[in-house]
């Protein structure tokens, strides 16, 4: 059932799943996230198995800076909130408000990436290169993989915003925006696990 139709705007209350195409994209996306979950689980398992293999390199207790990581976490969690607010605006067909919240999401994501690049630079400066130790390789692989997903998510959202800048919300682009938002939430959830497993466990 398509849902209640807003006759003044001509859109159903849930435009992201109002068409068969939208429903199929939604279903396919969950299969995609299942594969992504397995991928990250593999990297998490590898990190947990190698995190004590520091060789002659610096340890996590010597390097990790929780205040910086906390700021990064707040940026990403806030971006998840702004993405939710954008989806609420989309369902009310308030395209101007929707674009504002989505662009704020992009800016917060860019700030997160900036801090992560700075973090990596600092670690390399203090002797933690990718090949320094098993711990270093597994750390950069896991956190770097997440950073690559953040960059991809930012590109995805930005391309959609530019492409549909003047078209408004339609039954064609609503599923695309909605799935990009779901992907962004997935990235945020993965970071919560990284914050806990990598950083919090790494300083104790």
N, C-alpha and C positions, 0 to 999 in steps of 0.2 A: 504494500500500500504506500503510495507516494507521500502521504501526509497532508496536513492542512495546506491549502493553497492560498497565498496572499494575493488576492485578485488585484490589489492596487499596484503590485510589483510584478505579478505574473510568475512568482517563484514559489515552490513548495517550502515548507518549514525546514526541511532537511535536503537542500539541493545537492549535497555531495553524494547522496545515494538515491536520488529520485529517478534515475534512469538505469536501465540494465547495464549499460557501459560503466556507470559509476559503481554499481554493485560488484561487477566483475573486477574492476580495478581494486576495490576495497578488499575483496577476497584474495586476489593475487598478491596484494601487498602483505597480507598476514603470512603467506607462505614465504615471501621474501624475508620478512623479519625473523621467521623461524630459522632460516639459513644464517642470517646475521648473528642471531643469538648463539648458534653452534660455533660460528667463527670466533666470536669474542670469548666464549667459554674455553675454547682451545688455547687462546692466548693467555687467559687468566690462569689456566692450569699450568701452562709452561712457565709463567712468571712465578707462581707459587713453588714450583719445583726447583727453580734456579735462583730465587731471590737471595739465598745465603751464599751463593758462589761469587764472592767479591774478588777473589784472587788477591792481587796487590793494590787494587783500586779502592776508591773511597766507598764507604758504606752509605746506606740510606739514612742512618741516624746522623751522619756527618753532613749530608747534603740537603735533605728535605726541609723546606721552609713552610710550615703550616699556615702562617698568616697569608702568604702569597696564594697558596692553594685554596684557602678559604675564600679569598676574594674571587678567584676564578670560579669556584663553586657557586657563589652567590650570583655572579654574572650569568652563568648558564641556567641556574634555576629561575632567575628573574626572566630570562629570555623565554623560558617555557611558559611562564605566566602570561607574558605579552602575546605569545602565540595563541594561548587559550582565549584571551580577550579578542584577538583578531577573528577567531572562529565564531565567537558570539556575534561580532559585528557582521560577519559574512552571512550568518543565518538570518539576521535582521535586514539584510540587503543594504547595509550602510557601508558602501564601498570606500568612501573617503576615510572613515574611521578604521576600517579594516586595513587599508594601506598604511596608515600611520603606525598601527600596532605591529604590522609585519616588518616595516622598515626599522622600527625600534628593536625588534627581534634580531634583525640582521646586524645592527650596530653592536648590540650586546655580544653576539656571536663573534664578531670581528675583534672586539676587545678581549674576549676569552682567548682567541687565537694569538693575539699579540702578546698576552701574558705567557702563554705556553711557549711561544718562540723564545721569549726572554728567559724563561725557566731553563729550556734546553741549552741556550747559549751559556748561562751561568754554570750549568753542570759540566759542560764541555770545558769551560774555562778552569774549573776546579778539578779537572782530570778524569771526568767520567765520559769517555767516548763510547761509541757504539760497540767497539771491539775490545774495550778495556777488560771486561769480565762477562761471565754468564749473566750476572745480575743486570749489568748495563744493557746487554743485548736484549734481554727479555723486557726490561723496563721501557726502553725506547721503542721496541716493537709494539708493545701493548698501548702505551700512551700515544705513540705516534699514529697507530692505526685509528685510535679514537679521534685524534686531531684531523686526520685525513677525512674521516666521516663528517666532522664538523665543517670542514672546508667544502665538501661536496654538498652538504645541506644548505650552506650559505649560497653556493652557486645556484642550486635548484630553486630556492626561494626567490633569489634576485632575478633570475631569468623569467620566472613566472610573473613577477611584479612588473618587469619591464614590458614583457610581451602583452600582458592584459591591462596595461596602465589606463587605457581609455575605454575598455569594453564593458567594465562593470562585472558583477557576478552573474554568471550564466550557468546553465546545466552542464555545459561543456567544461568550463574551467573550475567550477566549484570542487569536483572530486580531486583535481590536481592540487589545488591549494590545501585541501583537507589532508591528503596523503602526505604532502610535504610537512604539514604540521605534526602529523603522527610520527613521521621519521625524526623530526626534531625532538619530540618527547622521548623517543627511543634512545637517541644520543644522550639526552640528559640523564636517563635512568642508568645507562652504562657508566656515565661519569660518576654517579653516586657510588657505584660499586668500585670504581677505580679509586675514588677518594678514600673509601673505607679499607679496601684490600691492599692497595699500594701505599698510600700515604699514612693513614692512621696506624696500620700495622707496621709500617716501615720506620716509625719513630719510637716504637716501644721495644 
